[in-house]
Amino acid sequence: MMFDTFESYDVQETRRISREEGRIEGEQLYLIKQIIKRIIKNSPVSQIATDLMEPLDTIQPIYDLAMKQAPDFDAEKILAQLIPKTTESLSK
């Protein structure tokens, strides 16, 4: 009776998901930092996309968020603002 509502918990799967999410956030943070470096060099957004070999629609939202912070860029804040947008688009 005590365990009637018990749901199994897969520790291995939870760890795998956590590692994957961490890897993705790390990659996004690296990309944001690369974009910031190029903004500081006054590169246009189209050139940044070309240099980083990423689609413009990937670079543009990050670029827009970074420009709102200029000149005091904070990659962590940009990532925090970007994550809700990313999870929103994934859930559609």
N, C-alpha and C positions, 0 to 999 in steps of 0.2 A: 503494500500500500504506500509505503513511504516513497518509493521510486516510480510511481505510476506516471508522474509528469516529467520525469528525468529525460533530458535530451542528451544524446551522446555528444561528446566534445572531442574533436580530432585535433590533438595537439600538433601533430606533424603538419597538417594542412594549415592550421593557424600560423605556425612559424613560417611556412612557405609563403603564405600571403603577405605576412609582415615584411619578409625579406624583399619580396617583389615590389611592394609599395615603397619601401625605403630606397630600392634601386632606382625606381622611376622618379621619386622626388629628388634623388641625387643627380640624376641626369638632367632634370628640369632646372635645378639650381645651377648646374654647370652652364647650361645653355643661357640662362638669364645673365650670369656673370659675363659670358662672352658677348652678349648683346650690349650690356652696359659698357664694356670696354670699347666697343665700336661706336656707341653713341658719344662717348667722351671724345673720340677721334673725329666726331662730326660726320660719320658715315650715314648716308640715307638708308632708309629701311630696306629698299630693294637691293642695295649693295650688301647689306648685312645678311639678307636671306641668301644671296648668291655666295658670299664668302663662307657662310656656315653650311651651305648645301642643304638648306631646309626650305620648305615651302613658305611663301610669303604669308599665307593664312596661319601658319604656326608662329611666325616671328611678329606679326603685326600686333596681336593683343599684348604680348610681352613688351614690345616697343612702346605702345601707348601707355601702359602702366608705368613703365620706367620714366617716360617723359613727364608724367605728372609729378614725379619725385625730384626731377632734376633741380639742382645739381647734387642733392644729397641722396644718392641712390642707395637702396637697401634691398639686396637680392632676396633676403628672407621674407620681407614684407610683400614683395612682388609675388613670390611663390605662394604665400598665404592667400593673396587676393586671387591668384590664378587657380588654385586647387578647387574652390567651389565651382568655378566655371567648367573645369575639366570634368569633375564628377557629374555635373549637370548634363553635359553633352554625352557622357558615357551611358547615362541611365535612359537616354531617349532611344 
